[in-house]
């Protein structure tokens, strides 16, 4: 004895109605300020090891990207205070 009934397949009319309904093109859900550019950052082994050690000391280890972004934002904030 089945616990639930077998799922019903939609009829051809329902499928055609869905197709005819159309829709919009999927777009990424990005905030207005999220326009980004990729670039390559070259770090020597010493700096990479220092970043790794700093990340390991954190309770929640950030990704390299998050750590570097945080450092950049802190530097910008400090520079803006001295202007």
C-alpha contacts under 8 A as a table, 3 or more apart, distances in Angstrom:
res1	aa1	res2	aa2	distance
2	X	5	X	6.77
10	X	14	X	6.01
10	X	15	X	6.69
11	X	14	X	5.33
11	X	15	X	6.44
12	X	15	X	5.05
12	X	16	X	6.12
13	X	16	X	5.16
13	X	17	X	6.08
14	X	17	X	5.05
14	X	18	X	6.28
15	X	18	X	5.21
15	X	19	X	6.34
16	X	19	X	5.03
16	X	20	X	6.03
17	X	20	X	5.10
17	X	21	X	6.02
18	X	21	X	5.10
18	X	22	X	6.95
19	X	22	X	5.66
30	X	33	X	7.97
30	X	34	X	6.00
31	X	34	X	5.38
32	X	35	X	7.29
43	X	47	X	6.16
43	X	48	X	6.29
44	X	47	X	5.62
44	X	48	X	6.36
45	X	48	X	5.05
45	X	49	X	6.06
46	X	49	X	5.18
46	X	50	X	6.22
47	X	50	X	5.01
47	X	51	X	6.19
48	X	51	X	5.13
48	X	52	X	6.21
49	X	52	X	4.97
49	X	53	X	6.19
50	X	53	X	5.13
50	X	54	X	6.17
51	X	54	X	5.07
51	X	55	X	6.10
51	X	64	X	7.81
51	X	67	X	7.96
52	X	55	X	5.14
52	X	56	X	6.15
53	X	56	X	5.13
53	X	57	X	6.53
54	X	57	X	5.43
54	X	58	X	7.13
55	X	58	X	5.54
55	X	61	X	5.36
55	X	62	X	6.22
55	X	67	X	7.51
56	X	59	X	7.84
56	X	61	X	6.01
57	X	61	X	7.67
58	X	61	X	5.41
58	X	62	X	7.81
62	X	65	X	7.93
62	X	66	X	5.84
62	X	67	X	5.95
63	X	66	X	5.16
63	X	67	X	6.15
64	X	67	X	5.12
64	X	68	X	6.09
65	X	68	X	5.30
65	X	69	X	6.03
66	X	69	X	5.12
66	X	70	X	6.05
67	X	70	X	5.16
67	X	71	X	6.27
68	X	71	X	5.02
68	X	72	X	6.16
69	X	72	X	5.09
69	X	73	X	6.15
70	X	73	X	5.19
70	X	74	X	6.14
71	X	74	X	5.14
71	X	75	X	6.19
72	X	75	X	5.13
72	X	76	X	6.17
73	X	76	X	5.06
73	X	77	X	6.08
74	X	77	X	5.11
74	X	78	X	6.20
75	X	78	X	5.12
75	X	79	X	6.16
76	X	79	X	5.07
76	X	80	X	6.05
77	X	80	X	5.13
77	X	81	X	6.32
78	X	81	X	5.23
78	X	82	X	6.67
79	X	82	X	5.33
79	X	83	X	6.61
80	X	83	X	5.30
